[in-house]
Amino acid sequence: MNFRTKLLLLLLTITLLPLGLSFLAQRSLVTHYGNKLAQETHTLINDNAVNLLHMLVDDFGRILTRDHAMARFALQAQAQAVRQAFISPPPEHSVPVYLAGDFDHPFRQPVDLGPSPLHLRRDHDGSLSPLAVSWNHQVFYLVADTDLVEVNDQLHRMADMTAVYRSLQQIKPELFLWQYTALTSGVHSSYPGKGGYPADYDPRQRQWYQQAVIYGGTVQQVLTDVTTGSLILTLAQPVYDGAGELLGVTALDIDYHKLFTDWNIPPEWRGAAKSMIMRLNHDESDPSRQLEILLTNQENTLSRHWSLPLTPEFIDLSDPQLEPVASDLLQGRSAVRKIEYADEEVLFAYGVRTGDTPFPLVIVPFERIIAPAAQAQEAVNRQITLGLSSSAVITLVAVLAAVFLALRHARRVTEPITQLAAAAQQLTQGKFDARVDIRTRDELQNLGEIFNGLSCRLEEREQLKQSLALAKEIQQQLLPHETPAVNNFELTGVSRYCDETGGDYYDFIHLGTEDNRSLGIVVGDVSGHGIGAALVMATARGMLHALIEQHKTELPVLVSKINRQLAQSTDDSSFMTLFLGTLNPEHCSLDWISAGQAPLYLYRTGEPEGHIEEMESSGIPLGIIGESAYEMEPTIKFNPGDILLVGTDGIWETHNFAGEMFGTRRVREILQQSANLSTKEIAARIFSELDQFRGDRTVDDDLTLVLIKAIAAPIPAKALDVALE
């Protein structure tokens, strides 16, 4: 790819990048605030809906309690009036009595008979038409086998119930649909008066009658009205005479949908929200049917025959989704919960349940609740789409402009760069006299001038690199080429530098004769690393090798002289720690002295689990105080299997990326766990653990160690003398 093409791509990048970033920032900003707005709207709407539903079910519960209390009051008043009519003397005045046939006869029906807007019958075509009722008269219906003469006294006693029915109906006219009493004799009175009774109708066979007689108290049931064919809520109560004999059952009907008249569901939820009146069912034989639906505002409008029994509907509270609801109901708590119901996510709001008393339940689809939030999100998406379209047009114009500028001005830029590339190629071939002549009076000319001055620096750097390589090679020659073989001992020395050169040093120096094969063991560490540390290390090594023959039995004198010369020849910032020991193979002992080179780790096999002694140094590092005095440390006596580790601080001061230090504890643990291995294997394991601990982090300091392991028992001094003789 030539530079002109690259320049074109560069200009396109320079042009498109700000536009792209602006586009992304705009999109991100708009999307962020759009999502935030939608989320906040969603949360606000959800919270408002929850609060509203809490208020609704609480209000509905109070309304339901109120209506239920009024209905019970009216029912009890009816029952008392019927009982009073039969325990009192017969009435002296005569009140007109209208039988069901009179209402159906055009000449015998009451004069006030007229259509009622509260009593509607559904015709066969599904339309509603008002029924003709009389508000001033009740109607008496006689079961087919009832003798009119025998029940004449009961008819006259019940005739005054019209006034009672009317007065109770005025408590809440829109709530009570029918009020009636069915006597055991077959007499049935109903208010307001109306005709149209089926020929086979017997109120004593109706559920409300039979249940009231069985339970002996107030019962309530949802039934199909005989006259209108619609669902009604019936409350019934038995009536007894003064002797405790059953007279019959009095009841009143509440229009199914009138119970929901005062339940103000928000307009935006209508059609989707379900309002219900529930009752907790305790039928243990069918645990899945625990929550019975008594009434609902979404009952279908088809007419039912009055004689057909209604099948109760239940909500299965054993569903795991409804377990919290069941817990709330059992504990008498009202709540609003978001659950999955009938394959739809809904808000389930219910009032307080007390015993078998009905309580309200409102179910609203969650999708209907958050519809405004969805609309807001849709509006935001439209704005984002519009913004993207505008940005796309601007981007296209910018691309075309960038292409035009790249094609027009690329040559002015490419020629100086081509010249720079050719000169750079000459530099790579070692021609450090390569030059360029660029006169564009801009940054490219400055670049050419910098390039012309670069060759000298590159030549100097190449020379420095060669010098460092030579220094590394020379320093490596200062370290032992091989580890000497020593009777009764196994030795290993390893040194790794963090730069080309370093300040760590170890050595093995033969000190004995054919009769005394003592070995000098040296470990040193110069402060810092690199060229300066390497020079100090080489100086110290030279001094050591020059003086050791004179003072091989006087190690404190030897160390003092080296210290004095280093203090005179180096500045205060350079110093060196040094371990110097004389290993006696025959006696398996080590005489040693340390100038700040510590700690030393001595593994002893005599302990049950192996014991490690950590020995410190009593001397100060070399080169700090010229007149420092040094003393020998206690001689180390080796037993078979004992191991001495002498290392520089770079080992235990190695850090990982977390800043954690390798530490002396890990060194001791490795030495203890590897005591049965050879010294080479122990050294390899230590460096392997260091590499694994450090990871990809660069080495910060030089790493050096010497391992001495006793592999045979020492020869007693007396036996040694005999052997020498």
C-alpha positions, 0 to 999 in steps of 0.5 A: 500500500503506497503512502498516497493511499495511506494518506487518504485513509489518514485523512478519512480517519481524521475526518471520520473519527470526530464525526464518528465520535460525535455520532457515537456520543450523540447516540449514546447521550440520546439513548442514555437519556431516552432509556433513563427517561423511559426507565424513570417513566416506567418506574413512576408509572409502576409506582403510581399504579401500585399506589393507586391499586392499593387505594382502589382495593382499600376503597373497594373493600370499604365499599364492599363492606358497606354494601354487605352491611346494608344488605345484611341489615335489610335482610335482618329487618325483612326477617324480623318483619316476616316473623312479626307478621306471624306472631302478631294477631291477624291484621284487621284491615284488608290490603289488596293482594295480587297473585302472579297471574294478576300481573300477567292479566291485562285487566287484573294487574296493578294500575302502577305496573310499568317498565323499570330501568333497574330491571332489565331482561335480555331478549333472544337477540341479545338486546336488553329491555325493561321489565314491567314492575309495580313499586306499590305492590308485592306479588304473591306466587303459589307453588303448583300444589298449594291450596289458596284457601289454606294459605289465605291467612298467610297471604293477608299476614304477608300483605303488609310486607309491601311497606317493609320491602319498599322502606328497605329498598329506599336505603339504596335503590340501585343496589337491591334488585328483588326482595322476597320471602318463601314460606314452607307452605308454598307461598312466595312474595316478591317486591317489586311486584312482577309477573312471568313466573315459570310454571314449574318454579318452586322457591323451596327447591332453590339453593338459597332456600335450602342452604339457609335452612341447612345452615340456619343462618345468613347465606349468600350465593351467586345464582341466575335470576328467574325473571331476568336470566342474569347473575345475581348475588342472593342473601337469604336468612331463615325465619322462625315463629315464636315456637321455633318452627320454620316459617320460611326463608326471606331473601334479597337479590343484588344486581350482579353488576351494581356491586361494581358501580362505585368501583372507579377503575381508571379509564385507561385500564377499563376493558383490560382490568378485571375487578372481582369479589373473592372468597377464600375457600377452605375445602381441604378435599380440593386444595387446588381450589382455594380462592373462589371467584364470587363475582366479576365485572367481566361476566359474559352477557349471555342469558342462563336458565334459572334452573341450571346450577352455576359452576364455581370458578377458582384461582389455584393458589398452589401455583408457585407464582401465587404463593406470596398471595396465598401467604398474604391472604392467610395473614390478612394482608392487602398487597399489590404484587407483580406476577405471571397469571394466565400466561400474562404479566399482571399486577395482582391487587387484593384487599384485606381478607377477614374469615370468610368475608368476601374481599376485592381483587383487581387484576391489571395487565402490566403491559396496559399499565406501562403503555405510556412508558412504551410510547415515550420509548418509541418517541425517543427511538424516532428521535434517535433514528432522525439523528442517525439519518442526519449524521449519515448525510454529514458523514457522507459529505465529509468522506467526499471532501476528504477523498478530494483533499487527499488526491490533491495534496498527497504528492506534496507530502509523499515526496519528502517521506519517500526521501526519508525512507530511502535514507533510512534504508541506508542507515539500516545497511550501516551507512551512517553518513546518509543525509536528506535535503527537505525544504518544505518549511514545515514539520517535514523539514524539521524531521529531515534535520532531526534525521540528519543528526540521528546517524551520529547518535546511532553510531554511538549507540552501536558502539555502546551496545558492542561495549556492553556485550564485551563487558558482559562477556568479560564479567561472565569470565569472572564467575566460576566456569565449573563447580569444583568436586569436593569430598563429602560435599555437593556444591552448586553456584548460580548467578542471574543478572537483571541487566547485561552486567550486574553486581552479584558475585560468587566464587570457589577458590582452592585454598589448600594443598594436596594434604589440606583440600580446603575450598574458599566459598565467596558470595558478594552483592554490590549495591545497585546493578548495571555497569557501575555495580559490575565495576565495583564487583570486578574490583572487589574480586581482583582484590580478593584474589590478590590477597587471599593467598597471603591471608587464607587463614586470616579471613578477618584481616583479608576482609578488613583490607578489602574493605579499606581499599573499597572505601578509598576507591568508591564513593559513599553510595557504593558498597558491597556485602560479602560472605567468605568461608573456608570449607574443610571437606575432611572435617565437614566444617565451614569457617566463615565471616560475613560483611553484611551478607545475610541471612544464611539458611542452614538445613539440619537433618537431625530434627524430626521434620528437618530444622532450618537455622537462620544465621545473621551477619555481625559485620557491616558491608564493605566500602562504607567505613574504612576502618571497620573490624570483622570477626569470624562467625561460629564454625558450622559443623555439617552432618550428612544431609545438612544444607547451607544456602547463601544467597543475595537479597534479590532472591527473597526481595523479588516482587510480583505485580501485586507488590507482594514480596517472595520473602524468606519464608518461601525460601525456607519452605522450598529448602525444607521440602527439597532437602532430599534433592541434589543442590542443582535440583534445589537451585533449579526449583528455587529459580522456578518458584521465583519465575512463577511467583514473579510472572511477567514482571521484569527482574528488578535485582540480580539473583545469586545463590550458593548451595553446600550439601554434606553427603558423607560423615566427617572423618574423626581427627584421630583417624585422619592422622592415622590415615595421613601417617 
